[in-house]
Amino acid sequence: MSSCLKEVKLPSALLLLAITGLGVIAGLVVWVCLLWRRLAALKSQTNQLAEALDHVHAFVYMKDSERRYIYANRLTLERLGLTTKQLYGTRATDHFQAATAACIDEVDKRVLTYGESSSDQVVYGDDPATALVYLEVKEPFHDPRGRVVGLLGISTDMTEIRRLERELELRSTTDYLTGLANRRFFDERLTLALKHQRRAQGPTALLLLDIDHFKKYNDTYGHSAGDAVLQAVAAALLGAVARTTDFVARVGGEEFAMLLDGTGLQGAQQIAEAARAGVQRCGLLHEKNSAQVVTISIGIAMATPDEDPTHLYQKADRALYAAKESGRNRVCTA
Ligand SMILES: Nc1nc2c(ncn2[C@@H]2O[C@H](COP(=O)(O)OP(=O)(O)OP(=O)(O)O)[C@@H](O)[C@H]2O)c(=O)[nH]1
């Protein structure tokens, strides 16, 4: 009876074992399948991300904690002229000039050591004409325990934008014909100089200079010849000032101004006379002017303490008017 029972129990135990084994195997297969699907999904996401980053018009790269490249998008690889295989595992020093690499390394070390984000405008090269300007944003990334294990960098080439900004700034402050400062820029400088004068208590002189009978000149010799006179007068005025703080501008059609910061009345009169004589010496023929050559009239005004720019300008303008009224080609002081 008992042996009969044993005979029955053994196969059922084996069966149970077999079923359990099959269950485990089936479970494992399902688990592997799920894992496989998740890995495939992850891989596809990674590929999509890499594909997207390849279309970004910026240099995107990742480095490990030893500052070795572990990823670079297509633009970065193209700029460096390398394949992923050639780039990965290398450092900035392997690809950039010493000064540039030092600059890159300095920021990378800061990000990796202190876990700080950085956003810097970096200029590569000493010559402003050929230097490259980048906006470089670098972010540290961490492992699950919060340790910095690398950085993600995005560098955008700002060279052209900065060049356009400089050009725009130059255009907004410069007179296109003479290359001197324009009225807007001059007014800014005048306001600043008067503020500075209040603090420093030094003298400030304003000179207004106007070409004599310029309308007649244009009518006689033509507008282009008139333009050339404006350029010649601008050069003569620049020749009359010596200090780097002296500021010359074209503030109207045929009207110029000089701001002489830190110059007293006597010095201002000397410079005004040098400017007047300098223009006359150019010898630009002007048959309708009594001197027979192009000349200028000049009005000088000295700033009083707490002088207002508009008031100072009006004083210099009145002095200029007096110079015109008293015969032109002369200097009058307010
Ligand atoms: N060629 C040229 N002429 C200009 C320019 N801007 C202004 N002018 C001329 O400058 C002349 C100024 O004439 P007015 O203000 O009557 O002065 P003026 O003839 O010099 O007479 P006074 O100042 O009294 O000696 C005008 O004929 C303007 O057309 C410019 O950019 N180029």
The ligand as a Gaussian input file, in Angstrom:
#p B3LYP/6-31G(d) Opt

LIG

0 1
 N       28.056000     119.310000     -48.728000
 C       27.326000     119.270000     -47.607000
 N       26.680000     120.363000     -47.212000
 C       25.974000     120.329000     -46.082000
 C       25.890000     119.168000     -45.320000
 N       25.122000     119.440000     -44.234000
 C       24.723000     120.740000     -44.358000
 N       25.247000     121.283000     -45.459000
 C       25.067000     122.653000     -45.982000
 O       25.620000     123.613000     -45.120000
 C       25.020000     124.875000     -45.444000
 C       24.844000     125.677000     -44.190000
 O       24.400000     126.926000     -44.575000
 P       24.088000     128.096000     -43.558000
 O       23.503000     127.499000     -42.290000
 O       23.279000     129.130000     -44.257000
 O       25.469000     128.651000     -43.148000
 P       26.634000     129.294000     -44.012000
 O       26.287000     129.344000     -45.455000
 O       27.862000     128.521000     -43.693000
 O       26.738000     130.740000     -43.481000
 P       27.460000     131.207000     -42.144000
 O       27.414000     130.060000     -41.169000
 O       26.649000     132.379000     -41.673000
 O       28.834000     131.597000     -42.503000
 C       23.729000     124.545000     -46.180000
 O       23.850000     124.930000     -47.542000
 C       23.594000     123.030000     -46.072000
 O       23.024000     122.451000     -47.224000
 C       26.585000     118.017000     -45.768000
 O       26.582000     116.916000     -45.159000
 N       27.300000     118.106000     -46.908000

